[in-house]
């Protein structure tokens, strides 16, 4: 009788422990939109500049209107974009995909060429 009670207690303990570990791992895996934006902004770019600094230099050189940063989330996937308005109808968009390990990958030739020149 005592042994059966111990098995049930041990199963309950294991069940609670596994659920707790799953909750903790999900909480650690989740990154919010602000953090994702900061990851992209602070990523190294050309020279000693970050992506954010390189884009600020780009806007200073040309007369463009800054449309700011935007974060897009789709099924636990994040993409971060910075847009500029060249004139009333043309926009320049720079977009990066943020991977699960917080590394980034450029999406499109504009973002790719920003840090390779």
DSSP file (Angstrom, degrees, kcal/mol; ACC not computed):
  #  RESIDUE AA STRUCTURE BP1 BP2  ACC     N-H-->O    O-->H-N    N-H-->O    O-->H-N    TCO  KAPPA ALPHA  PHI   PSI    X-CA   Y-CA   Z-CA
    1    1 A X     >        0   0    0      0, 0.0     4,-1.5     0, 0.0     3,-0.0   0.000 360.0 360.0 360.0 -44.6    0.0    0.0    0.0
    2    2 A X  H  >  +     0   0    0      1,-0.2     4,-1.6     2,-0.2     5,-0.1   0.871 360.0  54.7 -64.7 -37.7    2.8    2.4    0.9
    3    3 A X  H  > S+     0   0    0      1,-0.2     4,-2.0     2,-0.2    -1,-0.2   0.869 104.9  53.0 -65.5 -38.7    4.7    1.6   -2.3
    4    4 A X  H  > S+     0   0    0      1,-0.2     4,-2.0     2,-0.2    -1,-0.2   0.896 107.6  51.7 -64.3 -40.6    1.7    2.5   -4.5
    5    5 A X  H  X S+     0   0    0     -4,-1.5     4,-2.2     1,-0.2    -1,-0.2   0.872 108.3  51.4 -63.3 -38.1    1.4    5.9   -2.8
    6    6 A X  H  X S+     0   0    0     -4,-1.6     4,-2.7     2,-0.2    -2,-0.2   0.896 108.2  51.6 -66.5 -40.4    5.1    6.6   -3.4
    7    7 A X  H  X S+     0   0    0     -4,-2.0     4,-2.6     2,-0.2    -2,-0.2   0.916 111.3  47.1 -63.4 -43.4    4.7    5.8   -7.2
    8    8 A X  H  X S+     0   0    0     -4,-2.0     4,-2.4     2,-0.2    -1,-0.2   0.915 113.3  48.5 -64.4 -42.0    1.7    8.1   -7.5
    9    9 A X  H  X S+     0   0    0     -4,-2.2     4,-2.6     2,-0.2    -2,-0.2   0.908 112.1  49.2 -63.5 -42.0    3.6   10.9   -5.6
   10   10 A X  H  X S+     0   0    0     -4,-2.7     4,-2.6     2,-0.2    -2,-0.2   0.902 111.3  49.2 -65.7 -41.5    6.7   10.4   -7.8
   11   11 A X  H  X S+     0   0    0     -4,-2.6     4,-2.6     2,-0.2    -2,-0.2   0.920 112.4  48.1 -62.2 -44.1    4.6   10.5  -11.0
   12   12 A X  H  X S+     0   0    0     -4,-2.4     4,-2.6     2,-0.2     5,-0.2   0.918 111.8  49.8 -62.9 -43.9    2.9   13.7   -9.8
   13   13 A X  H  X S+     0   0    0     -4,-2.6     4,-2.7     2,-0.2    -2,-0.2   0.928 112.4  47.1 -60.3 -46.1    6.2   15.2   -8.9
   14   14 A X  H  X S+     0   0    0     -4,-2.6     4,-2.7     2,-0.2     5,-0.2   0.902 111.7  51.3 -62.8 -41.6    7.7   14.3  -12.4
   15   15 A X  H  X S+     0   0    0     -4,-2.6     4,-2.1     2,-0.2    -2,-0.2   0.931 112.9  44.5 -61.5 -46.4    4.6   15.7  -14.1
   16   16 A X  H  X S+     0   0    0     -4,-2.6     4,-2.5     2,-0.2    -2,-0.2   0.912 113.7  50.8 -64.5 -42.9    4.8   19.0  -12.2
   17   17 A X  H  X S+     0   0    0     -4,-2.7     4,-2.4    -5,-0.2    -2,-0.2   0.916 110.5  48.3 -62.7 -44.5    8.6   19.2  -12.8
   18   18 A X  H  X S+     0   0    0     -4,-2.7     4,-2.1     2,-0.2    -1,-0.2   0.907 112.8  48.4 -63.4 -42.2    8.3   18.6  -16.6
   19   19 A X  H  X S+     0   0    0     -4,-2.1     4,-2.3    -5,-0.2    -2,-0.2   0.907 110.9  50.7 -64.6 -41.1    5.5   21.2  -16.9
   20   20 A X  H  X S+     0   0    0     -4,-2.5     4,-2.4     1,-0.2    -2,-0.2   0.915 110.1  49.8 -62.4 -43.2    7.6   23.7  -14.9
   21   21 A X  H  X S+     0   0    0     -4,-2.4     4,-2.4     1,-0.2    -1,-0.2   0.881 110.0  51.0 -63.3 -38.5   10.6   23.1  -17.2
   22   22 A X  H  X S+     0   0    0     -4,-2.1     4,-2.2     2,-0.2    -1,-0.2   0.911 110.6  48.6 -65.6 -41.5    8.5   23.6  -20.3
   23   23 A X  H  X S+     0   0    0     -4,-2.3     4,-2.1     2,-0.2    -2,-0.2   0.917 112.6  48.2 -63.8 -43.8    7.1   26.9  -18.9
   24   24 A X  H  X S+     0   0    0     -4,-2.4     4,-2.2     1,-0.2    -2,-0.2   0.912 111.7  49.1 -64.1 -43.2   10.6   28.1  -18.1
   25   25 A X  H  X S+     0   0    0     -4,-2.4     4,-1.9     1,-0.2    -1,-0.2   0.883 111.2  49.8 -66.9 -37.2   12.0   27.2  -21.5
   26   26 A X  H  X S+     0   0    0     -4,-2.2     4,-1.6     2,-0.2    -1,-0.2   0.906 110.1  50.7 -66.1 -40.0    9.1   28.9  -23.3
   27   27 A X  H  < S+     0   0    0     -4,-2.1    -2,-0.2     1,-0.2    -1,-0.2   0.893 113.1  45.8 -64.9 -39.5    9.6   32.1  -21.2
   28   28 A X  H  < S+     0   0    0     -4,-2.2    -1,-0.2     1,-0.2    -2,-0.2   0.832 111.5  52.5 -71.6 -31.7   13.3   32.1  -22.0
   29   29 A X  H  < S+     0   0    0     -4,-1.9     2,-0.3    -5,-0.2    -1,-0.2   0.774  91.3  90.7 -76.1 -25.9   12.8   31.4  -25.7
   30   30 A X     <  -     0   0    0     -4,-1.6     2,-0.4    -5,-0.1    -4,-0.0  -0.523  54.5-174.7 -77.1 134.3   10.3   34.3  -26.2
   31   31 A X        -     0   0    0     -2,-0.3     2,-0.1     3,-0.0    -2,-0.0  -0.981  18.6-130.7-124.9 141.9   11.7   37.6  -27.2
   32   32 A X     >  -     0   0    0     -2,-0.4     4,-2.1     1,-0.1     5,-0.2  -0.356  26.7-103.1 -89.2 171.6    9.6   40.7  -27.4
   33   33 A X  H  > S+     0   0    0      1,-0.2     4,-2.2     2,-0.2     5,-0.2   0.833 118.7  54.9 -63.8 -34.9    9.4   43.1  -30.3
   34   34 A X  H  > S+     0   0    0      2,-0.2     4,-2.2     1,-0.2    -1,-0.2   0.924 108.9  47.6 -65.4 -43.7   11.5   45.8  -28.5
   35   35 A X  H  > S+     0   0    0      2,-0.2     4,-2.2     1,-0.2    -2,-0.2   0.907 111.0  51.3 -64.2 -41.5   14.4   43.3  -28.0
   36   36 A X  H  X S+     0   0    0     -4,-2.1     4,-1.9     1,-0.2    -1,-0.2   0.918 109.8  49.7 -62.3 -43.8   14.2   42.1  -31.6
   37   37 A X  H  X S+     0   0    0     -4,-2.2     4,-2.8     1,-0.2    -1,-0.2   0.914 110.9  49.8 -61.0 -43.3   14.4   45.7  -32.8
   38   38 A X  H  X S+     0   0    0     -4,-2.2     4,-2.3     1,-0.2    -1,-0.2   0.859 105.8  56.9 -65.4 -35.7   17.4   46.4  -30.6
   39   39 A X  H  < S+     0   0    0     -4,-2.2     4,-0.4     2,-0.2    -1,-0.2   0.932 112.7  40.7 -59.6 -45.9   19.2   43.3  -31.8
   40   40 A X  H >< S+     0   0    0     -4,-1.9     3,-1.2     1,-0.2    11,-0.4   0.940 114.2  51.6 -69.5 -47.1   18.9   44.6  -35.4
   41   41 A X  H 3< S+     0   0    0     -4,-2.8    11,-2.2     1,-0.3    12,-0.4   0.883 115.0  42.5 -56.6 -40.7   19.8   48.2  -34.5
   42   42 A X  T 3< S+     0   0    0     -4,-2.3    -1,-0.3    -5,-0.2    -2,-0.2   0.384  84.7 119.1 -92.3   3.2   22.9   47.2  -32.6
   43   43 A X  S <  S-     0   0    0     -3,-1.2     8,-1.9    -4,-0.4     9,-0.2  -0.445  74.8-100.8 -68.5 141.9   24.2   44.6  -35.1
   44   44 A X  B     +A   50   0A   0      6,-0.2     6,-0.2    -2,-0.1     2,-0.1  -0.334  50.5 166.1 -65.7 144.5   27.6   45.4  -36.5
   45   45 A X        -     0   0    0      4,-2.9     2,-0.2     1,-0.3    70,-0.1  -0.176  46.3 -13.8-129.8-138.5   27.7   46.9  -40.0
   46   46 A X  S >  S-     0   0    0     68,-0.2     3,-2.1     4,-0.2    -1,-0.3  -0.479 115.7 -22.2 -75.8 139.6   30.2   48.6  -42.1
   47   47 A X  T 3  S-     0   0    0      1,-0.3    -2,-0.1    -2,-0.2    68,-0.0  -0.416 126.5 -34.6  62.6-132.8   33.4   49.9  -40.4
   48   48 A X  T 3  S+     0   0    0     -2,-0.1    -1,-0.3    -4,-0.1     2,-0.2   0.207 111.0 114.8-104.1  13.6   32.7   50.3  -36.7
   49   49 A X    <   -     0   0    0     -3,-2.1    -4,-2.9     1,-0.1     2,-0.2  -0.491  60.3-133.2 -84.4 152.4   29.1   51.4  -37.3
   50   50 A X  B  >  -A   44   0A   0     -6,-0.2     4,-2.5    -2,-0.2    -6,-0.2  -0.465  35.3-100.6 -87.8 172.0   26.0   49.5  -36.2
   51   51 A X  H  > S+     0   0    0     -8,-1.9     4,-2.3   -11,-0.4     5,-0.2   0.919 125.1  52.4 -60.2 -42.6   23.1   49.0  -38.6
   52   52 A X  H  > S+     0   0    0    -11,-2.2     4,-2.0     1,-0.2    -1,-0.2   0.919 111.1  45.9 -60.6 -44.4   21.2   51.9  -36.9
   53   53 A X  H  > S+     0   0    0    -12,-0.4     4,-2.3     2,-0.2    -1,-0.2   0.887 111.0  52.7 -66.9 -39.0   24.2   54.3  -37.3
   54   54 A X  H  X S+     0   0    0     -4,-2.5     4,-1.9     1,-0.2    -1,-0.2   0.890 110.7  47.6 -63.8 -39.1   24.8   53.2  -40.9
   55   55 A X  H  X S+     0   0    0     -4,-2.3     4,-2.0     2,-0.2    -1,-0.2   0.871 109.4  53.1 -70.1 -36.2   21.1   54.0  -41.7
   56   56 A X  H  X S+     0   0    0     -4,-2.0     4,-1.7     2,-0.2    -2,-0.2   0.904 109.2  49.7 -64.2 -40.1   21.3   57.3  -40.0
   57   57 A X  H  X S+     0   0    0     -4,-2.3     4,-1.9     1,-0.2    -2,-0.2   0.905 108.5  53.7 -61.7 -40.9   24.4   58.2  -42.1
   58   58 A X  H  X S+     0   0    0     -4,-1.9     4,-1.5     1,-0.2    -2,-0.2   0.888 108.8  48.0 -61.7 -40.5   22.4   57.2  -45.2
   59   59 A X  H  <>S+     0   0    0     -4,-2.0     5,-0.7     1,-0.2    -1,-0.2   0.826 109.6  53.4 -72.6 -30.9   19.5   59.5  -44.3
   60   60 A X  H  <5S+     0   0    0     -4,-1.7    -1,-0.2     1,-0.2    -2,-0.2   0.877 106.8  52.2 -69.0 -37.0   21.9   62.4  -43.7
   61   61 A X  H  <5S+     0   0    0     -4,-1.9     2,-0.3    -5,-0.1    -2,-0.2   0.914 116.3  37.0 -67.3 -43.8   23.6   62.1  -47.1
   62   62 A X  T  <5S-     0   0    0     -4,-1.5     2,-1.5    -5,-0.2    24,-0.0  -0.739  91.7-108.9-108.5 157.0   20.3   62.2  -49.0
   63   63 A X  T   5 +     0   0    0     -2,-0.3     2,-0.3     2,-0.0    -3,-0.1  -0.670  63.4 145.4 -86.3  89.5   17.2   64.2  -48.4
   64   64 A X      < -     0   0    0     -2,-1.5     2,-0.5    -5,-0.7    22,-0.2  -0.901  48.7-124.2-124.5 153.1   14.9   61.4  -47.2
   65   65 A X  E     -B   85   0B   0     20,-2.3    20,-3.1    -2,-0.3     2,-0.5  -0.864  26.9-128.7 -98.9 127.6   12.2   61.3  -44.7
   66   66 A X  E     -B   84   0B   0     -2,-0.5    18,-0.2    18,-0.2     3,-0.1  -0.622  21.3-174.8 -78.2 122.9   12.6   58.7  -42.0
   67   67 A X  E     -     0   0B   0     16,-2.8    17,-0.2    -2,-0.5    -1,-0.1   0.431  40.9-133.4 -96.2  -1.5    9.5   56.5  -41.6
   68   68 A X  E     -B   83   0B   0     15,-0.6    15,-1.8     2,-0.0     2,-0.3  -0.151  30.3 -42.6  86.7-176.5   11.1   54.7  -38.6
   69   69 A X  E     -B   82   0B   0     13,-0.2     2,-0.3    -3,-0.1    13,-0.2  -0.645  47.5-173.5 -93.2 147.6   11.4   51.1  -37.4
   70   70 A X  E     -B   81   0B   0     11,-2.5    11,-3.1    -2,-0.3     2,-0.4  -0.997  11.8-149.8-140.7 142.3    8.7   48.4  -37.6
   71   71 A X  E     -B   80   0B   0     -2,-0.3     2,-0.5     9,-0.2     9,-0.2  -0.945   8.6-163.4-114.2 133.2    8.7   44.9  -36.3
   72   72 A X  E     -B   79   0B   0      7,-3.5     7,-2.5    -2,-0.4     2,-0.5  -0.968   4.7-168.7-117.4 127.6    6.7   42.2  -38.0
   73   73 A X  E     +B   78   0B   0     -2,-0.5     2,-0.3     5,-0.2     5,-0.2  -0.962  11.5 167.8-119.2 130.4    5.8   38.9  -36.2
   74   74 A X  E >  S-B   77   0B   0      3,-2.7     3,-0.9    -2,-0.5    -2,-0.0  -0.904  71.6 -25.5-143.6 113.4    4.4   35.9  -37.9
   75   75 A X  T 3  S-     0   0    0     -2,-0.3     3,-0.1     1,-0.3    -1,-0.0   0.926 126.3 -45.7  51.1  56.4    4.3   32.5  -36.2
   76   76 A X  T 3  S+     0   0    0      1,-0.2     2,-0.4    24,-0.0    -1,-0.3   0.675 115.9 117.7  62.1  20.2    7.2   33.1  -33.8
   77   77 A X  E <   -B   74   0B   0     -3,-0.9    -3,-2.7     2,-0.0     2,-0.4  -0.950  49.5-156.5-114.2 137.1    9.3   34.6  -36.6
   78   78 A X  E     -BC  73  98B   0     20,-0.8    20,-2.4    -2,-0.4     2,-0.4  -0.919  13.5-178.6-118.0 140.6   10.4   38.2  -36.4
   79   79 A X  E     -BC  72  97B   0     -7,-2.5    -7,-3.5    -2,-0.4     2,-0.4  -0.997  12.0-156.2-131.0 140.0   11.4   40.6  -39.2
   80   80 A X  E     -BC  71  96B   0     16,-2.7    16,-2.7    -2,-0.4     2,-0.4  -0.945  13.2-172.8-119.0 134.9   12.5   44.1  -38.5
   81   81 A X  E     -BC  70  95B   0    -11,-3.1   -11,-2.5    -2,-0.4     2,-0.4  -0.962  16.6-163.5-132.2 144.2   12.3   46.9  -41.1
   82   82 A X  E     -BC  69  94B   0     12,-2.5    12,-2.6    -2,-0.4     2,-0.4  -0.997  19.4-165.8-122.3 131.5   13.4   50.5  -41.4
   83   83 A X  E     -BC  68  93B   0    -15,-1.8   -16,-2.8    -2,-0.4   -15,-0.6  -0.903   9.7-169.4-123.4 147.4   11.8   52.6  -44.1
   84   84 A X  E     -BC  66  92B   0      8,-2.6     8,-2.9    -2,-0.4     2,-0.6  -0.971  20.4-132.9-130.5 146.1   12.6   55.9  -45.7
   85   85 A X  E     -BC  65  91B   0    -20,-3.1   -20,-2.3    -2,-0.3     6,-0.2  -0.901  19.2-178.6-102.0 117.1   10.5   58.1  -48.0
   86   86 A X  S    S-     0   0    0      4,-2.7     2,-0.2    -2,-0.6    -1,-0.2   0.928  70.7 -26.0 -78.9 -49.0   12.4   59.2  -51.0
   87   87 A X  S    S-     0   0    0      3,-1.1    -1,-0.2   -22,-0.1   -22,-0.1  -0.761  91.8 -63.7-147.3-166.6    9.6   61.2  -52.6
   88   88 A X  S    S+     0   0    0     -2,-0.2     3,-0.0     1,-0.2    -3,-0.0   0.751 131.8  23.4 -62.8 -22.5    5.8   61.1  -52.5
   89   89 A X  S    S+     0   0    0      1,-0.1     2,-0.5    -4,-0.0    -1,-0.2   0.591 106.6  77.5-120.6 -12.7    5.7   57.7  -54.1
   90   90 A X        -     0   0    0     -3,-0.0    -4,-2.7     2,-0.0    -3,-1.1  -0.880  51.4-175.5-111.2 128.9    9.0   55.9  -53.6
   91   91 A X  E     -C   85   0B   0     -2,-0.5     2,-0.5    -6,-0.2    -6,-0.2  -0.922  16.7-146.2-117.2 143.3   10.0   54.2  -50.3
   92   92 A X  E     -C   84   0B   0     -8,-2.9    -8,-2.6    -2,-0.4     2,-0.4  -0.937  21.1-169.2-103.8 128.8   13.3   52.6  -49.5
   93   93 A X  E     -C   83   0B   0     -2,-0.5     2,-0.5   -10,-0.2   -10,-0.2  -0.974  12.4-169.6-124.5 132.3   12.9   49.6  -47.1
   94   94 A X  E     -C   82   0B   0    -12,-2.6   -12,-2.5    -2,-0.4     2,-0.4  -0.984  17.3-178.1-117.6 124.5   15.6   47.7  -45.3
   95   95 A X  E     -CD  81 107B   0     12,-0.7    12,-3.3    -2,-0.5     2,-0.4  -0.971  11.8-172.5-133.6 140.6   14.5   44.5  -43.7
   96   96 A X  E     -CD  80 106B   0    -16,-2.7   -16,-2.7    -2,-0.4     2,-0.4  -0.974  18.8-136.7-129.5 144.3   16.2   41.8  -41.6
   97   97 A X  E     -CD  79 105B   0      8,-3.3     8,-2.2    -2,-0.4     2,-0.6  -0.851  17.7-143.8 -96.2 132.8   15.0   38.4  -40.3
   98   98 A X  E     -CD  78 104B   0    -20,-2.4   -20,-0.8    -2,-0.4     6,-0.2  -0.885  16.8-146.6-101.1 120.3   15.9   37.6  -36.7
   99   99 A X    >   -     0   0    0      4,-3.2     3,-1.9    -2,-0.6   -22,-0.0  -0.281  28.9-101.0 -80.6 168.2   16.7   33.9  -36.1
  100  100 A X  T 3  S+     0   0    0      1,-0.3    -1,-0.1     2,-0.1    -2,-0.0   0.775 123.7  55.5 -61.4 -27.6   15.9   32.0  -33.0
  101  101 A X  T 3  S-     0   0    0      2,-0.1    -1,-0.3     1,-0.0     3,-0.1   0.253 121.6-107.7 -89.7  13.9   19.5   32.3  -31.8
  102  102 A X  S <  S+     0   0    0     -3,-1.9     2,-0.2     1,-0.3    -2,-0.1   0.553  78.8 132.3  70.1  11.0   19.2   36.1  -32.1
  103  103 A X        -     0   0    0    -60,-0.0    -4,-3.2    -5,-0.0     2,-0.3  -0.541  48.3-136.5 -82.0 160.6   21.4   36.3  -35.2
  104  104 A X  E     -D   98   0B   0     -6,-0.2     2,-0.4    -2,-0.2    -6,-0.2  -0.865  15.6-165.4-121.8 155.3   20.1   38.3  -38.1
  105  105 A X  E     -D   97   0B   0     -8,-2.2    -8,-3.3    -2,-0.3     2,-0.1  -0.998  28.4-115.2-136.4 132.4   19.9   37.8  -41.8
  106  106 A X  E     -D   96   0B   0     -2,-0.4     2,-0.6   -10,-0.2   -10,-0.3  -0.380  19.6-148.1 -67.2 144.8   19.2   40.5  -44.4
  107  107 A X  E     -D   95   0B   0    -12,-3.3   -12,-0.7    -2,-0.1     4,-0.4  -0.945  66.3  -1.1-113.0 108.3   16.0   40.2  -46.4
  108  108 A X  S  > S-     0   0    0     -2,-0.6     4,-1.7     1,-0.1     5,-0.1  -0.112  91.5 -76.3  96.9 163.2   16.5   41.6  -49.8
  109  109 A X  H  > S+     0   0    0      1,-0.2     4,-2.8     2,-0.2     5,-0.2   0.820 121.2  60.0 -69.2 -34.0   19.4   43.3  -51.6
  110  110 A X  H  > S+     0   0    0      2,-0.2     4,-1.5     1,-0.2    -1,-0.2   0.958 110.1  40.6 -61.2 -51.0   19.1   46.7  -49.9
  111  111 A X  H  > S+     0   0    0     -4,-0.4     4,-0.7   -18,-0.2    -1,-0.2   0.883 116.5  51.7 -65.2 -37.1   19.6   45.3  -46.4
  112  112 A X  H  < S+     0   0    0     -4,-1.7     3,-0.4     1,-0.2    -2,-0.2   0.905 111.7  45.1 -65.6 -41.6   22.3   43.0  -47.7
  113  113 A X  H >X S+     0   0    0     -4,-2.8     3,-1.0     1,-0.2     4,-0.9   0.707  95.5  77.6 -78.4 -18.9   24.2   45.8  -49.5
  114  114 A X  H 3< S+     0   0    0     -4,-1.5     3,-0.2     1,-0.2   -68,-0.2   0.899 105.9  30.7 -56.7 -42.8   24.0   48.2  -46.5
  115  115 A X  T 3< S+     0   0    0     -4,-0.7    -1,-0.2    -3,-0.4    -2,-0.2   0.262 113.3  62.8-104.2  11.8   26.8   46.4  -44.6
  116  116 A X  T <4        0   0    0     -3,-1.0    -1,-0.2    -4,-0.1    -2,-0.2   0.494 360.0 360.0-112.5  -6.1   28.9   45.1  -47.5
  117  117 A X     <        0   0    0     -4,-0.9    -1,-0.1    -3,-0.2    -2,-0.1   0.479 360.0 360.0 -85.4 360.0   30.0   48.4  -49.2
